[in-house]
């Protein structure tokens, strides 16, 4: 399919499919380590110098990885398309004059809604997650001249998505889980 024959809807659906299959909190929430999830708590051992000093330490998660659904993605994308005036043109081919801007919009959506979740309790582990509460869409991200050329010369949706995801991977953010600590003597 020549790039000139690709509709807005084709790209939107590919973006939604990519998110639904790659974000762990949609496709495999049960596979996420418990330290990332709501309800996690721990009482780590406290080593004391003397037996007369005793205490309790409890760590509880306060910002956890939310479980997301495919309908979250669909609803958020619909709202995004409505806000950015894409909905009325979904069945239209993407004209060359709007192509690059539209791809930037799609990258902005992905980079806002898809983040890496990290945890101080599982260093080296991160999960690509869909974060529904992120709604401030950035227009600032790095598209290298190589990526821009690849976008301009994409000849099908697969090559277009491959380049878009390359740009996304260069600009994706990490959101650490947050925990509260309670210490008592």
N, C-alpha and C positions, 0 to 999 in steps of 0.2 A: 504494500500500500504506500504510494508516494506520500510524503509528509504533507503536501498540499491537500490531500484527501482525508486527513485525520480531523475528526470532529472534536470539539471541546469535551463532549461526553465520553469519547473514547479514552482520552487522557485522564479525565476525572475518575472513570471506572477503574483504570489501571492503577491509579494512585490509591484508591480505596482498597483494591484487592491486595496491593503490596503492603499497606498498613495492616490489614486484617490478618495476613499470613505471617508477618514479621514481628509484630509487637507481642511480646511474651504474655502480657497481661490480658490479651484477647485470645491468642491461639493456644496458650499452655499455662494458664494461671497457676495450676497445681504444681507446675515445675519450678516455680519461683521459691527460693529459700525463705523459710519462715521469718528470718530477721528483717525481711523487707515488707512483711504483711501486718495489717491491722491486728492488734491483740497481742503482738509479740512482747514479751517481757523476760528479763533475766535477773537473777540475783547472784552476781559473781562473788566468788570467795574473796574475802578481805584478809590479807596477811597482816597480822599485828605483831608488834615487838614484845608485847607483854600481855599476859592473859587477863589483866584487869581492864584492858581496853577492848571493848566489844562494840560492834556496830553492824548495821545493815545497809546494804547498797542495792538499790533496785533501778534497773534501766528499763524504760518503756518506750515503745515507738510512738512518736507524735505526728510524723508525716510518713505515711506508708505508701506503698505502690497500690493504687486502686485497681480493682478488677474492672475492666472495660469490656464493652460488648461491640459486636459488629454494628448494632443500631446506633451506638454512640458515634461511630465513624460516619455512618450515613447521615445522621442528623447534623453533626458538626460540618460536614462537607456541604450539605444543602444550605445551611445558614451562611457558610463562607461564600458559596456561589451566589446566594441572594445578595449579600452585602457588597460583593465586588462586581455585581452586574453580569455574572456569567450565566445565570439560570435561563434567561430568555434566549441565549445563544447556544445552548448545549448541543442541539442537533446540527448546528452550522459547522462548516469546515473552518479551521483556524486560519484566518488570513495572515499572510507573511508580515503585514504591518503590526499585528498583535501577537504574533507567535512568541517572541522572546519575553514580552511582558507577561503573557499568560503562564509561561513556564516558570518565571520568577514567582508568580502568585502561587503556583502549585508547590514550588520549593519552600516558600514561606509557610504554607499550610503544614507541610510535613515537618519542617524544622521547628515549628511552634508546638505541634501536637505530639511529636515523637521525640522522646528524650531517653538518655541513658540513666537508669536508676542505679545509684551506688549506695554502699553502706559501710560505715566504719567497722562493723562487725564481720564483714565478709570482704576484706580487701582483695582486690584483683577480680572480683565478681561484679559484673554489671549486666543489666537487662535492658534491652530496647523495649520501651513501654509506650503506650498511648496514654497521654495525660490530658484528659478532657477539660480540666480547669484552666489550662493555658489558652488565653484568648487574645493576647496582644501579638499580632502578627508582625514580624519584623520584615523590613524591606532591605535590611543590611546584612549581606552575607557574601562570602567570597566565591565568585564564579571566575575561575582562571580563564585566561585567553584560550587555553587548550580546550577546556570544557565548553566555552562559548562557541568555539569552532565546531566542536562535535555536535552541539545542539543545533547549530545552523545547518549542518550537513546530514543530520539524522534522516534516514530514508524510511524508517518504520517505527512503530511504537516501541518495539523491544530496544532498539538502539537509543531512542529518546529516553526511555525509562532508565536504562543503564547509566546514561550520562547524568540524568537528574539525580539518581541515587548516589552517584559519585560526589556530586556537589553537596547533597544532603550530608553524606558522611564526613565531609570536610567542615561542616558548619553545625553539626548537631551538638546540643548542650547536655551536660550532666546535671541531674538534680539529685542531691544526696538525700537519703532518708534522714529524718530528724528523730532524736531521742531525748527524753528527759531523764534526769538522774535524781533519785531521792536518797539522801544519806541521813541516817539517824544513828544516835549513840545509845 
